[in-house]
Amino acid sequence: MDILVATESGLYRVSEGDEPELMAEGEMVQVIAADEGSVALAADGTLWSVDDDGASEFDQVALDSPSALLLDGDDIWIGTAAGRLAVVRGPDLTRVTAFDDLPGRDRWYTPWGAPASVRSMDIDDDGILYVGVHVGGVAVSRDRGTTWDATPFDLEWDVHQVATVPDYAKTVVAACGLGVAISTDEGESWDLVTAGLHSVYSRAVAVAGETLVCSVSIGPGGERSALYRMPIDGDRFTPCETGLPTWFEGNVDTHCLVGWDEVVVAGGPDGSVYLSEDHGVKWREVAAELPTIRALALP
């Protein structure tokens, strides 16, 4: 099984039993699986196409500080650290001005005074787009980005990653500073789940079949960081323990958890990569000492 790993200094392909293969150099923001192959976004705006034969540049977007990537068919959505959104359609890069007019935008903030950032995005089976803004809640578009609405998501919940749930209609989850938020009505209402967690600060979330996996620590510094799992329709998390460190030495960060069917992959703060093939029950290390990991993908 191949795992793509976007890091602070390059894009790697990890195959268990082999040395990690450097596919592209440069600081990477995110990598995401496509219908065929994968697409990676570099910090300088370069878009990379990745397949079995390697990685190649196919576009350069003129955006300052790209921070998040989403694929929707041929559309490529890109969020920025300044809280903006753009879409690449064919040869054109278009700024999504409707997102600029999102109600409640004037309340977005960061504790350190910088603009709120588009930190994560996802799209469900019905084409509904969700954007997580740090710190600004979760926005939704039901018409492929033509119009946008803010969901009733408390800004103080401090959203870090939003993810849709395949095969669970209208369900979306979010890793937050106060727990894991779950909505079963397309973001019209949210519930926080914290039962079973040793702390409530969550930085990443992934869906593997009918299982939700999240990372949790004491806070932004990543003390006592660990992974937990729960059925999608459950109400209490259990720790992921077998094959993992007792505590990670830092947060398993946004986009550093990815799942598909029974497979879950985690990128540790020390450059390690862990693989589970049973919905997060048992894990094994498949790579170590990579540069700081920014994102993972299962192509």
Solvent accessible surface area in square Angstrom, and as a share of the most:
residue,aa,sasa,rsa
1,M,114,0.51
2,D,51,0.27
3,I,3,0.01
4,L,2,0.01
5,V,0,0.00
6,A,0,0.00
7,T,0,0.00
8,E,75,0.33
9,S,56,0.36
10,G,0,0.00
11,L,0,0.00
12,Y,33,0.13
13,R,32,0.12
14,V,0,0.00
15,S,27,0.17
16,E,83,0.37
17,G,78,0.75
18,D,95,0.49
19,E,154,0.69
20,P,43,0.27
21,E,81,0.36
22,L,81,0.40
23,M,24,0.11
24,A,6,0.04
25,E,130,0.59
26,G,35,0.33
27,E,90,0.40
28,M,1,0.01
29,V,25,0.14
30,Q,11,0.05
31,V,3,0.02
32,I,40,0.20
33,A,43,0.34
34,A,36,0.28
35,D,142,0.74
36,E,160,0.72
37,G,24,0.24
38,S,3,0.02
39,V,16,0.09
40,A,0,0.00
41,L,0,0.00
42,A,5,0.04
43,A,36,0.28
44,D,96,0.50
45,G,0,0.00
46,T,8,0.05
47,L,0,0.00
48,W,34,0.12
49,S,46,0.30
50,V,4,0.03
51,D,72,0.37
52,D,124,0.64
53,D,141,0.73
54,G,19,0.18
55,A,26,0.20
56,S,64,0.41
57,E,111,0.50
58,F,94,0.39
59,D,50,0.26
60,Q,104,0.46
61,V,7,0.04
62,A,97,0.75
63,L,42,0.21
64,D,127,0.66
65,S,67,0.43
66,P,9,0.06
67,S,27,0.18
68,A,0,0.00
69,L,0,0.00
70,L,3,0.02
71,L,26,0.13
72,D,20,0.10
73,G,63,0.60
74,D,136,0.71
75,D,25,0.13
76,I,17,0.09
77,W,3,0.01
78,I,0,0.00
79,G,0,0.00
80,T,5,0.03
81,A,41,0.32
82,A,50,0.38
83,G,1,0.01
84,R,81,0.30
85,L,1,0.00
86,A,1,0.01
87,V,3,0.02
88,V,7,0.04
89,R,109,0.40
90,G,59,0.57
91,P,131,0.82
92,D,84,0.44
93,L,64,0.32
94,T,73,0.42
95,R,124,0.45
96,V,12,0.07
97,T,89,0.52
98,A,33,0.26
99,F,0,0.00
100,D,27,0.14
101,D,116,0.60
102,L,8,0.04
103,P,86,0.54
104,G,26,0.25
105,R,42,0.15
106,D,135,0.70
107,R,149,0.54
108,W,36,0.13
109,Y,82,0.31
110,T,10,0.06
111,P,104,0.65
112,W,168,0.59
113,G,69,0.66
114,A,40,0.31
115,P,90,0.57
116,A,7,0.05
117,S,24,0.15
118,V,0,0.00
119,R,51,0.19
120,S,1,0.00
121,M,12,0.05
122,D,35,0.18
123,I,33,0.17
124,D,24,0.13
125,D,114,0.59
126,D,99,0.51
127,G,5,0.05
128,I,12,0.06
129,L,1,0.01
130,Y,1,0.01
131,V,1,0.01
132,G,1,0.01
133,V,0,0.00
134,H,17,0.07
135,V,2,0.01
136,G,10,0.09
137,G,3,0.03
138,V,3,0.02
139,A,1,0.01
140,V,3,0.02
141,S,1,0.01
142,R,105,0.38
143,D,60,0.31
144,R,110,0.40
145,G,8,0.08
146,T,93,0.54
147,T,77,0.45
148,W,15,0.05
149,D,76,0.40
150,A,54,0.42
151,T,14,0.08
152,P,90,0.57
153,F,10,0.04
154,D,69,0.36
155,L,20,0.10
156,E,105,0.47
157,W,45,0.16
158,D,33,0.17
159,V,1,0.00
160,H,3,0.01
161,Q,15,0.06
162,V,3,0.02
163,A,11,0.08
164,T,11,0.06
165,V,6,0.03
166,P,50,0.31
167,D,135,0.70
168,Y,64,0.24
169,A,83,0.64
170,K,104,0.44
171,T,9,0.05
172,V,0,0.00
173,V,1,0.00
174,A,0,0.00
175,A,0,0.00
176,C,0,0.00
177,G,9,0.09
178,L,81,0.40
179,G,0,0.00
180,V,0,0.00
181,A,0,0.00
182,I,20,0.10
183,S,1,0.01
184,T,95,0.56
185,D,47,0.24
186,E,30,0.13
187,G,1,0.01
188,E,103,0.46
189,S,61,0.39
190,W,22,0.08
191,D,102,0.53
192,L,60,0.30
193,V,21,0.12
194,T,53,0.31
195,A,38,0.30
196,G,28,0.27
197,L,24,0.12
198,H,61,0.27
199,S,21,0.13
200,V,57,0.33
201,Y,23,0.09
202,S,0,0.00
203,R,36,0.13
204,A,0,0.00
205,V,1,0.01
206,A,6,0.05
207,V,18,0.10
208,A,0,0.00
209,G,33,0.32
210,E,116,0.52
211,T,12,0.07
212,L,0,0.00
213,V,0,0.00
214,C,0,0.00
215,S,2,0.01
216,V,1,0.01
217,S,0,0.00
218,I,88,0.45
219,G,8,0.07
220,P,102,0.64
221,G,59,0.57
222,G,1,0.01
223,E,99,0.45
224,R,124,0.45
225,S,0,0.00
226,A,13,0.10
227,L,0,0.00
228,Y,12,0.04
229,R,54,0.20
230,M,2,0.01
231,P,78,0.49
232,I,10,0.05
233,D,121,0.63
234,G,27,0.26
235,D,112,0.58
236,R,149,0.54
237,F,3,0.01
238,T,70,0.41
239,P,64,0.40
240,C,8,0.05
241,E,117,0.52
242,T,79,0.46
243,G,47,0.45
244,L,22,0.11
245,P,54,0.34
246,T,114,0.66
247,W,90,0.31
248,F,10,0.04
249,E,165,0.74
250,G,11,0.11
251,N,20,0.10
252,V,1,0.00
253,D,46,0.24
254,T,11,0.06
255,H,24,0.11
256,C,2,0.01
257,L,5,0.03
258,V,33,0.19
259,G,13,0.12
260,W,155,0.54
261,D,79,0.41
262,E,75,0.33
263,V,13,0.08
264,V,0,0.00
265,V,0,0.00
266,A,0,0.00
267,G,1,0.01
268,G,1,0.01
269,P,45,0.28
270,D,93,0.48
271,G,0,0.00
272,S,3,0.02
273,V,0,0.00
274,Y,19,0.07
275,L,4,0.02
276,S,0,0.00
277,E,77,0.35
278,D,38,0.20
279,H,59,0.26
280,G,0,0.00
281,V,68,0.39
282,K,118,0.50
283,W,14,0.05
284,R,99,0.36
285,E,90,0.40
286,V,16,0.09
287,A,10,0.08
288,A,51,0.39
289,E,157,0.70
290,L,17,0.08
291,P,36,0.22
292,T,56,0.33
293,I,10,0.05
294,R,91,0.33
295,A,0,0.00
296,L,8,0.04
297,A,3,0.02
298,L,27,0.14
299,P,84,0.53
